[in-house]
Amino acid sequence: MNQSETRLIEEGWAALVERLGLANASRFVMLLDRRTGGARQHLQSLWGVNPLPARRPQPPVTNQSDA
């Protein structure tokens, strides 16, 4: 892939994220690329190893009437 193609992909991705948000832009690209998996690999390279921050566990919900 040459430099202009790389730039086009990066600009296209930025436009998708701006218009759709990160989650829907990712879903859109994945829908287009169900067969090869290339989009998944590219998204991982954009996001790095951990694409989403780790979620902190939530404390268990207790029923106040049982207390």
N, CA and C of each residue as an Amber inpcrd file, in Angstrom:
protein
   201
   0.8450000  -1.1600000   0.0000000   0.0000000   0.0000000   0.0000000
   0.8990000   1.2340000   0.0000000   0.5860000   2.1670000  -0.8710000
   1.4290000   3.3600000  -0.9420000   0.9390000   4.4320000   0.0430000
   1.6820000   5.5130000   0.1200000   1.4100000   6.5660000   1.0940000
   0.0470000   7.2300000   0.8780000  -0.3340000   7.4640000  -0.3680000
  -1.6280000   8.1170000  -0.6160000  -2.7910000   7.1900000  -0.2550000
  -2.6340000   5.8910000  -0.4640000  -3.6770000   4.9430000  -0.0680000
  -3.8120000   4.8740000   1.4490000  -2.6700000   4.8770000   2.1250000
  -2.6860000   4.8630000   3.5830000  -3.3690000   6.1090000   4.1180000
  -3.0380000   7.2540000   3.5530000  -3.6530000   8.5120000   3.9840000
  -5.1620000   8.5010000   3.7350000  -5.5860000   7.9690000   2.5890000
  -7.0090000   7.8890000   2.2830000  -7.7450000   7.0140000   3.3030000
  -7.1550000   5.8950000   3.6590000  -7.7660000   5.0230000   4.6750000
  -7.8810000   5.7500000   6.0060000  -6.8200000   6.4340000   6.4060000
  -6.8400000   7.1510000   7.6790000  -7.8690000   8.2780000   7.6710000
  -7.9750000   9.0180000   6.5680000  -8.9610000  10.0970000   6.4600000
 -10.3820000   9.5310000   6.4290000 -10.5650000   8.4350000   5.7240000
 -11.8760000   7.7940000   5.6790000 -12.3070000   7.3010000   7.0440000
 -11.3780000   6.6970000   7.7650000 -11.6760000   6.2190000   9.1100000
 -12.0520000   7.3900000  10.0150000 -11.2890000   8.4730000   9.9320000
 -11.5860000   9.6480000  10.7600000 -12.9770000  10.1980000  10.4340000
 -13.3400000  10.2140000   9.1620000 -14.6640000  10.7060000   8.7630000
 -15.7650000   9.7910000   9.2930000 -15.5540000   8.4880000   9.2110000
 -16.5380000   7.5450000   9.7450000 -16.7270000   7.7350000  11.2480000
 -15.6360000   7.8490000  11.9640000 -15.7140000   8.0100000  13.4130000
 -16.4090000   9.3260000  13.7600000 -16.0920000  10.3750000  13.0340000
 -16.7220000  11.6740000  13.2940000 -18.2280000  11.6080000  13.0600000
 -18.6360000  10.9470000  12.0030000 -20.0520000  10.8900000  11.6290000
 -20.8320000   9.8490000  12.4360000 -20.2380000   8.6680000  12.6400000
 -20.9650000   7.5590000  13.2520000 -20.6000000   7.2880000  14.7070000
 -19.4760000   7.7970000  15.1450000 -18.9520000   7.4310000  16.4590000
 -18.0800000   6.1940000  16.3120000 -17.2280000   5.9650000  17.2750000
 -16.2570000   4.8730000  17.2000000 -16.9210000   3.5060000  17.0780000
 -17.9160000   3.2480000  17.9000000 -18.5470000   1.9210000  17.8980000
 -19.2340000   1.6200000  16.5650000 -20.0330000   2.5510000  16.0630000
 -20.7450000   2.2960000  14.8090000 -19.8150000   2.3180000  13.6000000
 -18.7790000   3.1310000  13.6320000 -17.7960000   3.1070000  12.5490000
 -17.1080000   1.7430000  12.5040000 -16.7760000   1.2120000  13.6590000
 -16.1510000  -0.1120000  13.7320000 -17.1000000  -1.1850000  13.2230000
 -18.3530000  -1.1220000  13.6310000 -19.3490000  -2.0940000  13.1620000
 -19.4980000  -2.0150000  11.6450000 -19.5340000  -0.8090000  11.0940000
 -19.6770000  -0.6200000   9.6570000 -18.5190000  -1.2780000   8.9050000
 -17.3060000  -1.0180000   9.3450000 -16.1330000  -1.5910000   8.6800000
 -16.1400000  -3.1090000   8.7970000 -16.5210000  -3.6220000   9.9480000
 -16.5600000  -5.0720000  10.1260000 -17.6110000  -5.7070000   9.2210000
 -18.7360000  -5.0400000   9.0220000 -19.7660000  -5.5630000   8.1200000
 -19.2650000  -5.6300000   6.6860000 -18.4570000  -4.6660000   6.2890000
 -17.9140000  -4.6630000   4.9310000 -16.8680000  -5.7430000   4.7300000
 -16.2370000  -6.1650000   5.8040000 -15.0780000  -7.0480000   5.7010000
 -15.2810000  -8.3800000   6.4180000 -16.4090000  -8.9820000   6.2650000
 -16.6820000 -10.2490000   6.9570000 -15.8340000 -11.4030000   6.4440000
 -15.4070000 -11.3640000   5.2220000 -14.7170000 -12.5250000   4.6330000
 -13.2310000 -12.5920000   4.9470000 -12.5220000 -11.4750000   4.8490000
 -11.0680000 -11.5480000   4.9230000 -10.4900000 -11.2850000   6.3030000
 -11.1740000 -10.4940000   7.1260000 -10.6380000 -10.1490000   8.4410000
  -9.6150000  -9.0350000   8.3980000  -9.3320000  -8.4780000   7.2310000
  -8.3480000  -7.4050000   7.1170000  -8.7390000  -6.1590000   7.8870000
 -10.0310000  -5.8580000   7.9300000 -10.4800000  -4.6750000   8.6580000
 -10.2030000  -4.8290000  10.1470000 -10.4430000  -6.0070000  10.6540000
 -10.1910000  -6.2520000  12.0770000  -8.7200000  -6.0230000  12.4040000
  -7.8530000  -6.5310000  11.5610000  -6.4190000  -6.3480000  11.7810000
  -6.0490000  -4.8710000  11.7120000  -6.6290000  -4.1490000  10.7610000
  -6.3150000  -2.7230000  10.6320000  -6.8300000  -1.9420000  11.8430000
  -8.0400000  -2.2540000  12.3000000  -8.5740000  -1.5720000  13.4760000
  -7.7160000  -1.8530000  14.6980000  -7.2500000  -3.0820000  14.8360000
  -6.3660000  -3.4000000  15.9520000  -5.0770000  -2.5990000  15.8780000
  -4.5710000  -2.3910000  14.6670000  -3.3430000  -1.5990000  14.5430000
  -3.5950000  -0.1330000  14.8860000  -4.7980000   0.3700000  14.5720000
  -5.1320000   1.7480000  14.9340000  -5.2950000   1.8960000  16.4430000
  -5.9340000   0.9010000  17.0670000  -6.2300000   0.9710000  18.4860000
  -5.0870000   0.5060000  19.3530000  -4.1970000  -0.2860000  18.8190000
  -3.1550000  -0.8860000  19.6370000  -3.6350000  -2.2150000  20.1950000
  -2.9210000  -2.7260000  21.1580000  -3.2170000  -4.0510000  21.6980000
  -4.5540000  -4.0730000  22.4260000  -4.8490000  -3.0560000  23.2230000
  -6.0870000  -3.0080000  23.9970000  -6.9850000  -1.9130000  23.4410000
  -7.9140000  -2.2440000  22.5270000  -8.7220000  -1.2180000  21.8930000
  -9.6500000  -0.4780000  22.8380000 -10.1260000  -1.1270000  23.8740000
 -11.0470000  -0.4820000  24.7990000 -10.4660000  -0.5280000  26.1950000
 -10.6740000   0.5430000  26.9670000 -10.1670000   0.5040000  28.3420000
 -10.8750000  -0.5940000  29.1340000 -10.1610000  -1.1780000  30.0530000
 -10.7410000  -2.2380000  30.8790000 -11.8420000  -1.6400000  31.7570000
 -12.9100000  -2.3790000  31.8830000 -14.0130000  -1.9240000  32.7210000
 -13.7670000  -2.3640000  34.1530000 -14.0210000  -1.4570000  35.0730000
 -13.8980000  -1.8130000  36.4770000 -15.1200000  -2.6120000  36.8880000
 -14.9220000  -3.6590000  37.6690000 -16.0830000  -4.4330000  38.1140000
 -16.9930000  -3.5700000  38.9740000 -18.2730000  -3.7460000  38.7970000
 -19.2630000  -3.0170000  39.5820000 -19.5730000  -3.8120000  40.8480000
 -19.7880000  -3.1110000  41.9650000 -20.1620000  -3.8480000  43.1770000
 -21.5260000  -4.4930000  42.9940000 -21.7420000  -5.6210000  43.6530000
 -23.0440000  -6.2910000  43.5150000 -24.1610000  -5.4060000  44.0640000
 -25.3090000  -5.4820000  43.4230000 -26.4710000  -4.7220000  43.8680000
 -27.1600000  -5.5220000  44.9590000 -27.4020000  -4.8750000  46.0590000
 -28.0970000  -5.5400000  47.1650000 -29.4810000  -4.9530000  47.3060000
 -30.3860000  -5.7790000  47.7030000 -31.7540000  -5.3450000  47.9100000
 -31.8330000  -4.7050000  49.2920000 -32.1780000  -3.4380000  49.3550000
 -32.2050000  -2.7080000  50.6230000 -33.2430000  -3.2700000  51.5930000
 -34.2870000  -3.9030000  51.0860000 -35.3160000  -4.4310000  51.9710000
 -34.8420000  -5.6730000  52.7180000 -33.7630000  -6.3240000  52.2240000
 -33.2280000  -7.5120000  52.8860000 -32.3280000  -7.1510000  54.0600000
 -31.9300000  -5.8910000  54.1740000 -30.9770000  -5.4960000  55.2110000
 -31.6040000  -5.3760000  56.5690000
